[in-house]
Amino acid sequence: MKKKIVGFLAALACAACAVPYCAAAAQTAEGDGVAVQTVWEGQEAIFLQSVSLERGEEIYSFICKFDKAVSDGSTALEEAKKSLIAVNGTLLSAIAGASAGYDAEDDTLIAFAVPASFFTEGEKVTAEVFGGLLSATDRVTTVRYTYEFSSSATQGKRIYRGDDVSAFDEVRVTSISAPTIESGNFTFKVYFSDSITSKKYIDLQAMDNRWLRDQYGEDAKNNVTSYSYTNAELNLLHSYQVYGWSNEHSLSHKLMFGCTEMNGLKAFFANTTQLDMTPKTTVNGLQAFSVRQLLESVAQEGISYSSDGEHFEPFYGSLQVLAVQIHIDSNFIQVVLKGDSLHDKNLKPVKTRRKVGENQYEYQDITSFHENLAPDLKQNMLFGLKAGLLLPNGKAVHKDAYFIYDYSRKAWISADQLTDAQPNVDDTLDNQMGLTEGELITYNKKK
């Protein structure tokens, strides 16, 4: 295998040495280089798994390995695609003497070579592959990858996220549907200005899917959640901090919700992680909690439960697989908070009590040990997205965005529009019908 790759890189080396390096020809990957992160629809996603580097006296050779075939037998990489690869912040297309191509025998590899004179001895080396790189097999990268090499490293370390959110194309909320109750669950959809996923459907369950598979084995795919992304793709999206409990930039931490019923959440009593339940922010008197907090919360204070009707235990909460679901499709995210379900109705009723006075209690039978999260529709609510949230197609939320739901008008109002006076109807986010900005222009022309 190594001999085949070396032979391929030798061919690239000859091309690279044909033209001497010219520093004046270099252009940084800022600006136009970053703007090429295009959303592709209809193409299957490919994910970059590793980048290795061989330092030679005359050239530095890079090998990019993908999770699927990127070559259909051809070896040449079109010139335009070199603008989707950067080395040390400079586009490959702008580096004199640089060359790139597919490996003739391993169809999962793309290799490129850069003159050694481009680098300063001992410096760190970075290699970037942007979203929108369409392979010869009609597959496309959907996120931006950055790999970093120390002074002597041959294997790159992937830098999943940078502090500069502007390095990713911006996506904005254009409309939010009025909340509804469907099959006992509370749900609403958040629409964006562009497509946010390269596949038609992804159900993240707001959890780490690998955890679900560990808990439910091979049947998890059918019984717990449905997948359009392969396991390899999900793992890479998890590593890229699109989702997962452990990732501070993920949906679990960057997607917020709150309402009057949920003000003052406490952690699930058996929560061993000691999760901090402090609200992330308060807007218009409503506390915003992350999905991570909602998943391990007590939905209402003061409730005790008993399975025998006599001995009551406090604070049995909402820690369960389907407490919060997040569905991503096309240009929207659907948020689902668990309500009464058929599964609940098959459980033995449990008695609960709430203290309403001195030695006075209010008793109620429920059909689930788990306190449902689905709120009453007739109350004001708060929804938010935090800056830095990265979505599966490599687009990101650039600034915090919060919205208040006015149940009397069944409309969401941008928190930026909130004043002491009641905002105008035109300030609400219910006037775009879930259409992207391009679709809305077409729709208005047809009216």
VENWOBEL-V630124 format. One line per field, one symbol per residue. phi: phi as a letter, one per 40 degrees, with the letter a starting at -180 (. if undefined). psi: psi as a letter, one per 30 degrees, with the letter a starting at -180 (. if undefined). burial: 1 if it has 24 or more other C-alpha atoms within 12 Angstrom, else 0. Layout:
# VENWOBEL-V630124
phi = ???
psi = ???
burial = ???
This chain:
# VENWOBEL-V630124
phi = .cccccccccccccccccbccbccccbcccgdcccccccbbgcccbbccabbbbcbcbbbbbbbbbcbcbbbhcbcbddccccbbbbfgbcdcbccgcaaacccbbccbbbabbdcccbcdgccbbbbbccgcccccgbbcbbcbbbbbcdbcbbcccccbbcccccbdcbbcbabcccbbbfgccaabbcbcacbacbcaabcffbccccccccbgccdcccbabbbccdcccccccccgcahccccccdcbbbbaaadccdgcbcdcccccfccccdcabbfgbcbbcddcccbbccacgcbbacbgbccbcfcbbcadbcbbbbbafbabbbbbcbcbccdccccdbcbabcbacfbbbbacbbacccccdccccacbbbabcdgccbdcgcbccadbbbbccccbfacbcccccbcccccdcccbbbbfgccccccccccccc
psi = eeeeeeeefeeeeeeeffkkkjeffkklglceeefgikkkkfkkkkkkelklkjjleelkkkkkklflkfkgflfkkkeefffgkkkhgkkefgjkfkllllkffjggkkklkkkffflkkflkkkkkklkgjklfgglkkflkkkkkkafgkfkkkkjeklfjfffkkkklkflklkkljkhfkkllkjklflkgkflfkkjfggljfeeeeeegaffeeefelkkfkleeeeeeeefghelkefjfglefffkkklleffkhklkkfgjffhkkgkkelkkhfkkkkleeeefhlkeklgkllkfffejkklijbgjlegekkjkkkcglkkkkkkakleeefflkkkkllkkfajgklkkkklgkfkkkfjlkfilklkklkkkfjklfggllkflkjkkkkjfffhkkkkfffkaflkllefflhggfggkleeeeeeeeff.
burial = 000011011111111110000000000110001101111110011111111111100111111111111110001110001111111111111111111111111111111111111110000011111111111100111111111110000111010110001111111111111111000011111111111111111111111111010000000000011110100011111111111110111111111111111111111110000000101111110111111111111111111111000000011111111111111111111111111110000000011111000000000011111111111110011111111111111111110111111100011111100000000000011101111110000000000
